[in-house]
Amino acid sequence: MSGKSKTDVSARAGMRNAGKNCSLCGKKVEVVMSVTPTGKKSMRRLCCGE
């Protein structure tokens, strides 16, 4: 064994950062947690005036 990692960390970081931009406008997408009046929590992605 050469001690080299099997996973390419830089490639994984690139994939993660690519998913954080809006597919319509290209700006960064903000993820917020919202709570409904019934108490249910949900994650929302905000961009483009949604």
Helices and strands as residue ranges (DSSP letters): H 9-18, E 30-35, E 41-46
